[in-house]
Amino acid sequence: MKTAIIFTTNHGATEKVAHLIGETLKNNSVEYFNLKNNPKIDLADFDTIVIGSSIHAGKNQSEVRKFIKNDTLKLLQMKIALYLCCMNQPQEQAEFEIAYPELLRKHSVYNAIVGGEYAFEKMNFIEKFLVRKISGVSSTTSKLRYTEINNLVNSIDNENSI
Ligand SMILES: Cc1cc2nc3c(=O)[nH]c(=O)nc-3n(C[C@H](O)[C@H](O)[C@H](O)COP(=O)(O)O)c2cc1C
């Protein structure tokens, strides 16, 4: 089985989750694609596509939205799973719906909201200011949901064994 994990990230959390997923999948050869430096992907080379992105100021990255828009028809004919990194728990379901269109959410074998990380050492001055102001957090924090990451992996493994 060949899996492409296609993601965008600002400070590395979504990439970290991509590797957690890729390293846990059974019987899979995995390739990773960061859409910010690797936008050309031949989807036909893969059995499964995992798409990940993260929320910054209410939206996920434009590169992932553009990729999905251009390839919706192909993605709807493939096995896919979606995940999202975000930290605003009360808004997370709405943010997931903004990040990924309904057609894909319904087609996906698993939709995972996996929490996120505040990486202060990678933020610029404005980002640090915003995070402190909005969340009250002022140092590097990880709130990744490993159970949700495993649920996504198990869903793909189960689909592959049918
Ligand atoms: C400047 C900034 C703005 C953010 N805005 C939001 C937001 O609007 N909603 C949310 O749920 N999380 C927000 N977050 C949290 C990120 O989604 C979280 O840090 C995520 O793990 C980032 O993943 P990445 O490093 O892969 O980009 C924000 C984080 C930063 C640094």
The ligand as a Gaussian input file, in Angstrom:
#p B3LYP/6-31G(d) Opt

LIG

0 1
 C       -0.473000      33.269000      15.384000
 C       -1.320000      32.044000      15.685000
 C       -2.693000      32.083000      15.463000
 C       -3.491000      30.964000      15.753000
 N       -4.827000      31.029000      15.549000
 C       -5.593000      29.969000      15.843000
 C       -7.004000      30.011000      15.630000
 O       -7.557000      30.986000      15.122000
 N       -7.721000      28.913000      15.986000
 C       -7.150000      27.795000      16.518000
 O       -7.865000      26.831000      16.804000
 N       -5.818000      27.713000      16.720000
 C       -5.032000      28.753000      16.367000
 N       -3.680000      28.696000      16.550000
 C       -3.089000      27.451000      17.045000
 C       -2.477000      26.619000      15.908000
 O       -3.484000      26.024000      15.134000
 C       -1.575000      25.562000      16.543000
 O       -0.478000      26.225000      17.115000
 C       -1.101000      24.509000      15.545000
 O       -0.500000      23.445000      16.237000
 C       -0.142000      25.078000      14.536000
 O        0.295000      24.061000      13.698000
 P        1.519000      24.287000      12.698000
 O        2.721000      24.536000      13.560000
 O        1.605000      23.012000      11.938000
 O        1.158000      25.435000      11.827000
 C       -2.875000      29.793000      16.260000
 C       -1.494000      29.754000      16.445000
 C       -0.708000      30.862000      16.157000
 C        0.776000      30.796000      16.376000

